[in-house]
Amino acid sequence: MHKGSCECGAVTYEATGEMRPVVACHCTQCRKTSGHFWAATSVPSEVLNITKSDGLKWYRSSGFARRAFCTECGASLFYEMDGEGRISIGAGTLDSPTSLHTEKHIFVQDKGNYYDIPDRETQIDRY
């Protein structure tokens, strides 16, 4: 069982089962919604249980996906592609320890010019 929340606690969740390793997305949309790059794990949709949703707000961020954030503290929480059957969970919203590691970086072609990605980590220009 993995638990997590936004910063203010208006949104809490639990997820059972194995989580995918963390993927860091450097696309412009992820950078704009998170304030840096978006680092997320994911689980099958049916194993995510939102236990408190007072501040939860979903919005369509593209023609194929939606994102969720907390309306109270502004935390970026979830990303869900249509028809995929999985929900990405912001890795920073998980309670520690997570036992997760970063597997790869995607959309590195769009990354901000103010930081570097370690050469030892897998980098994919697009995804």
trRosetta pair geometry for C-beta under 8 A, 3 or more apart (Angstrom, degrees):
i j d omega theta_ij theta_ji phi_ij phi_ji
1 14 5.9 -18 -168 -168 99 108
1 15 7.5 147 -157 76 51 41
1 16 5.6 -26 -99 -99 66 73
2 14 6.9 148 79 -159 50 55
2 15 4.7 -17 61 61 102 92
2 16 7.7 -177 19 -82 75 24
2 19 6.3 21 -18 -40 160 132
2 94 5.9 -33 177 -142 114 113
2 95 7.5 174 -174 45 67 85
2 98 7.1 46 -135 -133 120 76
3 12 7.2 -4 -172 -176 95 97
3 13 7.1 168 -151 90 54 50
3 14 5.2 -22 -99 -102 74 75
3 15 8.0 -180 -78 20 31 68
3 94 7.5 118 85 -154 38 64
3 95 4.9 6 84 15 86 128
4 12 7.2 172 94 -153 42 58
4 13 5.6 -12 63 60 83 91
4 15 7.8 3 12 3 107 105
4 89 6.7 126 46 176 157 126
4 93 4.4 80 170 130 127 82
4 94 4.3 -65 -85 -104 123 40
4 95 5.6 -153 -90 -14 55 72
5 9 5.5 7 170 -111 143 52
5 11 6.2 155 -155 92 67 60
5 12 4.4 -21 -97 -103 101 71
5 13 7.1 167 -82 17 51 69
5 52 7.8 12 -121 57 105 116
5 93 6.4 -152 70 -176 25 91
5 95 7.5 43 9 -54 87 94
6 9 6.8 -127 68 -35 78 16
6 10 6.0 -27 57 50 130 78
6 11 4.5 67 -9 49 113 100
6 12 7.9 -101 14 -66 71 49
6 55 6.5 -78 37 78 158 132
6 69 7.9 91 -109 -175 130 53
6 70 3.8 57 -124 -41 167 149
6 72 7.3 125 108 61 146 101
6 73 5.4 156 150 53 117 123
6 75 3.8 171 -145 46 93 142
6 77 6.1 -60 -77 -75 93 116
6 93 6.5 -24 -87 -132 40 116
7 70 7.5 -153 31 51 74 154
7 73 4.5 -149 60 154 103 158
7 75 5.2 163 -3 -60 88 128
8 55 7.1 64 72 -9 120 162
8 70 6.6 171 38 150 105 150
8 72 4.9 -104 66 113 153 124
8 73 3.9 174 -13 -43 112 126
8 75 7.7 -161 10 -10 82 119
9 12 6.6 6 -159 -57 64 103
9 52 7.4 3 164 93 68 150
10 52 6.9 -147 167 132 31 111
10 54 4.3 -104 -167 78 86 106
10 55 3.2 57 121 -5 135 120
10 56 7.7 -166 125 -33 92 61
10 70 5.4 123 68 -156 112 116
10 71 7.5 -92 114 54 152 71
10 72 4.3 114 -8 16 156 142
10 73 6.9 170 18 -2 115 97
11 50 7.0 -44 -163 -156 88 106
11 52 6.1 -175 -137 96 26 82
11 53 6.1 35 -118 -120 82 42
11 54 7.0 -137 -65 47 58 68
11 55 5.3 -97 -36 63 94 91
11 56 4.8 110 -104 -67 121 88
11 70 5.0 -137 4 -93 122 103
11 75 7.5 -146 48 69 122 120
11 77 6.1 -55 111 -88 149 159
12 50 7.5 127 84 -167 47 59
12 51 4.7 -47 99 68 99 101
12 52 4.1 47 29 32 96 106
13 48 6.2 -9 -175 -171 127 88
13 49 6.4 154 -160 83 73 49
13 50 4.9 -39 -100 -108 94 54
13 51 6.0 166 -106 9 28 84
13 77 7.8 121 -6 -175 137 123
13 89 7.6 -143 90 -127 146 126
14 48 7.8 157 84 -155 45 45
14 49 4.8 -12 62 62 90 103
14 51 5.8 58 -6 -34 98 122
15 19 6.8 75 113 -79 136 106
15 43 4.8 176 -167 -10 132 169
15 47 5.5 70 -161 126 74 93
15 48 5.0 -16 -99 -101 96 64
15 49 7.2 177 -81 20 43 71
15 89 6.7 -104 -32 -43 153 159
16 47 4.8 -118 56 -165 78 108
16 49 7.9 38 -11 -2 94 110
17 43 6.3 126 75 -147 110 111
17 44 7.1 -1 76 27 157 103
17 47 4.9 -48 19 -152 124 164
18 43 8.0 163 89 -115 43 87
19 41 4.3 22 170 163 117 138
19 42 7.1 143 -160 61 76 29
19 43 5.7 -53 -108 -70 73 94
19 89 7.5 -70 -137 44 125 125
19 98 7.7 -59 61 -178 150 99
19 100 6.3 -48 95 -89 124 119
20 23 7.4 -13 126 -17 118 103
20 41 5.3 162 66 -167 71 73
20 42 4.7 4 28 49 127 81
20 43 7.4 -156 -1 -67 86 45
20 103 7.8 -68 158 -3 84 146
21 41 7.0 -125 142 -117 11 88
21 100 6.2 149 -136 -164 52 87
21 101 5.7 -29 -144 70 107 69
21 102 6.9 109 164 -155 100 13
21 103 3.6 98 109 -43 133 117
22 39 5.3 17 -179 177 120 94
22 40 6.6 153 -145 78 74 19
22 41 5.4 -56 -86 -68 64 76
22 91 4.8 16 -115 -77 123 148
22 100 5.3 93 -31 151 100 123
22 101 6.6 -136 25 110 100 25
22 102 4.5 -53 82 -99 110 58
22 103 6.3 163 65 4 49 79
23 39 7.4 179 85 -148 35 54
23 40 6.3 -25 58 65 79 72
23 41 7.9 129 12 -97 73 33
23 42 8.0 -7 18 -12 113 107
23 102 7.6 125 -94 -154 19 71
23 103 6.0 -34 -80 56 68 102
23 104 5.7 -6 -126 66 81 80
23 105 7.6 154 -171 -99 63 25
23 106 6.0 13 175 -3 110 114
24 37 5.3 49 180 127 96 131
24 38 7.2 157 -155 83 51 46
24 39 4.7 -17 -100 -99 79 83
24 102 5.9 9 -26 -149 109 122
24 104 7.3 -145 33 107 77 41
24 105 4.5 -25 73 -110 106 75
24 106 7.2 166 84 21 51 67
24 117 7.8 172 92 -123 142 117
25 30 4.4 135 104 -32 109 172
25 37 6.2 -180 80 -177 44 93
25 38 4.7 -12 56 63 101 98
25 39 7.8 -175 18 -78 66 35
25 40 7.3 -9 2 19 108 105
25 105 7.8 167 -83 -162 23 57
25 106 5.2 -21 -108 68 69 98
25 107 5.6 41 -164 31 74 120
25 127 7.7 -56 -119 -14 98 151
26 30 6.9 -116 -123 71 5 125
26 31 6.7 29 -166 -54 50 110
26 37 4.7 -35 -96 -118 64 125
26 105 6.2 32 -20 179 116 101
26 106 7.0 -177 20 86 79 45
26 107 4.8 -162 64 94 72 86
26 108 5.3 66 43 -101 145 42
26 109 8.0 150 92 43 117 40
26 110 5.5 162 119 78 86 81
26 111 3.8 -26 177 -86 143 80
26 112 7.3 -129 -161 -1 101 67
26 117 7.8 -78 -59 -63 146 131
27 30 4.9 88 59 11 82 103
27 31 7.0 -153 92 -5 40 89
27 106 7.6 -17 -33 112 94 88
27 107 3.9 -34 -61 155 78 167
27 110 5.0 47 -127 71 42 151
28 31 5.7 -59 -146 39 31 110
28 32 6.1 29 157 -20 67 109
28 110 5.2 -101 -37 -180 76 130
29 32 5.8 -57 -146 37 29 110
29 33 6.3 16 161 -10 65 110
29 61 6.3 113 -178 164 130 120
29 62 7.2 -16 -128 -53 167 115
30 33 6.1 -61 -141 42 29 101
30 34 5.9 -2 170 6 67 118
30 37 6.1 34 119 -158 117 56
30 38 3.6 -101 -168 0 115 118
30 107 7.5 133 23 65 128 146
31 34 6.6 -72 -133 51 21 91
31 35 7.6 -87 -179 92 54 6
31 36 6.5 -70 -137 147 73 14
31 37 5.8 -25 -87 -90 81 52
31 38 7.5 -115 -60 -21 39 82
31 110 7.5 -150 -6 133 129 104
31 111 7.9 139 -67 -139 137 42
31 112 6.1 148 -139 -47 147 104
33 38 7.1 15 74 -71 102 123
33 61 7.1 -25 -67 -124 148 141
33 67 6.1 -48 -166 169 159 169
33 69 7.6 -139 -177 -64 103 131
33 76 5.5 104 139 -104 95 134
34 37 6.9 -1 77 127 137 12
34 38 4.7 165 -24 -82 151 78
34 76 4.7 -74 -99 19 77 158
34 90 7.5 163 -116 -121 120 123
36 112 7.6 -80 -151 2 56 144
36 115 8.0 39 -159 -3 100 155
37 105 7.8 -2 165 -143 159 100
37 111 6.9 -20 -79 -126 127 87
37 112 7.5 -134 -52 4 91 104
38 76 6.9 -93 -117 127 103 149
38 79 7.2 61 168 -32 150 146
38 90 7.0 -88 -160 -111 85 87
39 90 7.2 73 75 -158 62 63
39 91 4.6 -56 119 28 96 125
39 92 6.7 86 67 -26 107 92
39 102 6.8 -57 -147 -104 118 109
40 79 6.4 -69 -92 28 174 118
40 88 4.0 46 147 176 145 108
40 89 5.9 151 -158 69 92 35
40 90 5.5 -55 -98 -97 89 34
40 91 5.7 -158 -107 -27 27 83
41 88 7.1 159 83 -153 31 65
41 89 5.5 -21 65 59 83 94
41 91 5.5 100 -16 -88 88 87
41 94 7.4 27 21 -42 129 142
41 98 7.8 -168 -31 -179 148 131
41 100 5.8 -89 -77 -127 132 153
42 86 4.7 46 164 165 124 119
42 87 6.3 174 -150 86 83 35
42 88 4.5 -45 -88 -96 99 58
42 89 6.6 156 -100 8 39 76
43 47 5.0 -101 158 75 123 113
43 48 5.6 139 79 -55 123 93
43 86 6.6 169 86 -152 26 82
43 87 6.2 -17 60 57 75 82
43 89 6.7 19 5 -12 100 122
44 47 5.2 75 68 7 88 105
44 48 7.9 -163 91 -13 47 85
44 85 6.1 -19 -146 148 79 90
44 86 5.8 -63 -105 -100 36 70
45 48 6.2 -62 -159 25 38 109
45 80 7.3 66 -98 -132 110 123
45 85 5.5 -114 3 -170 111 47
45 86 6.2 -133 -39 -101 76 14
45 87 5.2 99 -102 -24 68 100
48 78 7.9 96 -176 -115 160 135
48 87 5.2 -41 -11 52 157 140
48 89 7.2 177 -111 -68 127 120
50 53 5.1 55 143 -70 127 105
50 56 6.6 21 -168 -70 147 162
53 56 4.0 -51 -159 15 82 130
54 72 7.4 23 110 -30 101 132
55 70 4.1 38 119 -160 126 81
55 71 4.6 -151 -165 42 81 75
55 72 4.0 -79 -108 -4 145 100
55 73 7.2 56 151 13 166 76
56 68 5.9 -8 -162 -172 89 118
56 70 6.8 -37 -84 -103 43 58
56 71 7.6 -39 38 -4 7 93
56 77 7.5 -67 -122 47 87 158
57 68 6.6 158 80 -150 42 68
57 69 5.9 -26 63 64 93 72
57 70 7.5 119 17 -135 89 12
57 71 4.8 84 -20 -53 127 103
58 66 5.2 30 -180 158 102 129
58 67 7.2 163 -150 84 60 34
58 68 4.8 -33 -93 -91 69 88
58 78 8.0 -38 -104 76 89 115
59 66 6.3 175 88 -156 28 88
59 67 6.1 -20 61 61 78 80
59 68 7.8 146 14 -92 65 41
59 69 7.8 -20 13 18 107 100
60 63 7.8 42 175 -90 115 27
60 65 7.7 134 -154 91 59 42
60 66 5.2 -52 -98 -99 47 88
61 65 5.7 -33 59 95 98 92
61 66 6.2 136 6 -132 84 31
61 67 4.6 46 -31 -4 134 110
61 79 7.9 -45 29 -131 146 91
62 65 5.1 32 49 41 104 87
64 81 6.0 3 143 -153 92 84
64 82 5.2 -114 -165 22 58 111
65 79 6.4 9 175 -177 126 86
65 80 6.3 166 -156 87 79 44
65 81 4.6 -41 -96 -102 100 57
65 82 6.4 -125 -79 -14 44 76
66 79 7.7 175 91 -151 43 47
66 80 5.5 -10 60 61 84 94
66 82 7.9 84 -7 -59 88 79
67 76 7.0 -35 178 -149 119 94
67 78 6.8 162 -160 90 50 59
67 79 5.2 -14 -107 -103 78 71
67 80 7.7 175 -84 20 33 69
68 76 8.0 117 86 -163 50 52
68 77 4.9 -52 100 69 95 107
68 78 4.0 17 40 50 114 101
68 79 7.7 -143 19 -63 74 35
68 80 7.7 39 -15 -2 103 105
69 74 6.3 -12 170 -166 122 39
69 75 6.2 174 -158 86 76 45
69 76 5.3 -38 -102 -102 98 46
69 77 5.9 162 -106 7 35 90
70 73 5.0 13 99 47 132 81
70 74 6.3 -41 73 9 84 12
70 75 4.6 32 19 42 116 89
70 77 6.5 95 -33 -36 82 123
71 74 7.9 34 -143 -74 16 47
75 90 7.4 -156 166 61 95 160
75 93 6.5 112 165 -95 131 113
76 90 5.4 128 106 -75 83 145
77 89 7.2 -31 170 -146 65 64
77 90 5.5 -105 -138 9 25 118
77 93 5.7 66 -125 -72 70 169
78 87 5.4 -19 -159 179 115 109
78 88 6.4 140 -161 78 56 61
78 89 6.0 -20 -103 -101 75 55
78 90 7.2 -97 -62 -13 35 85
79 87 7.4 148 71 -168 43 61
79 88 4.1 -12 59 59 94 118
80 84 7.2 -164 -172 48 65 114
80 86 7.5 -174 -131 96 74 49
80 87 4.9 -27 -89 -114 101 76
80 88 7.0 -162 -70 21 47 76
81 84 4.2 60 78 -15 102 134
81 86 7.5 17 40 63 94 85
89 93 6.5 -115 170 63 87 116
89 94 6.8 81 131 -59 121 99
90 93 4.4 75 81 -3 101 111
90 94 7.9 -164 98 -19 60 77
91 94 6.0 -42 -166 10 44 115
91 98 7.0 51 -164 -147 88 173
91 100 6.5 -134 -138 92 116 151
94 98 4.9 69 114 -96 141 119
94 100 7.7 81 60 6 163 136
95 98 7.9 150 85 -72 42 80
102 105 7.6 23 168 -58 120 78
102 121 6.3 -7 112 -136 115 135
103 122 6.9 -22 147 41 60 123
104 121 6.8 159 -123 168 38 88
104 122 3.9 -43 -114 83 93 111
104 123 7.2 179 -167 -77 81 25
104 124 6.3 33 165 -6 125 107
105 108 5.3 67 124 -70 111 110
105 111 7.9 13 166 -76 127 130
105 117 5.2 -68 -3 -145 173 147
105 121 5.9 74 -13 125 107 118
105 122 6.8 174 24 93 69 58
105 123 4.9 -12 66 -111 107 70
105 124 7.0 178 90 26 56 70
106 124 4.9 -13 -116 66 67 110
106 126 7.6 14 -176 163 86 20
106 127 4.1 23 -168 -64 129 127
107 110 4.8 -23 162 32 99 113
107 111 7.4 142 117 -51 72 71
107 124 7.5 9 -24 94 34 82
107 125 7.4 20 -129 157 25 34
107 126 6.2 38 -98 -122 61 40
107 127 6.0 -55 -45 -10 80 104
108 111 5.1 -10 -157 -26 55 120
108 117 6.2 -68 -128 1 124 156
108 123 4.6 6 -23 -170 161 105
108 124 6.6 134 4 67 104 37
108 125 5.8 -75 57 -105 85 39
109 125 4.2 51 -41 -164 111 84
109 126 6.3 -13 14 -56 131 71
111 115 7.2 -102 167 70 114 90
111 117 6.9 -103 -114 -33 167 116
112 115 5.9 50 80 24 104 94
117 121 6.1 -103 166 67 98 118
117 123 5.8 117 107 -91 147 125
118 121 4.9 81 75 1 94 104
124 127 5.8 85 112 -85 131 74
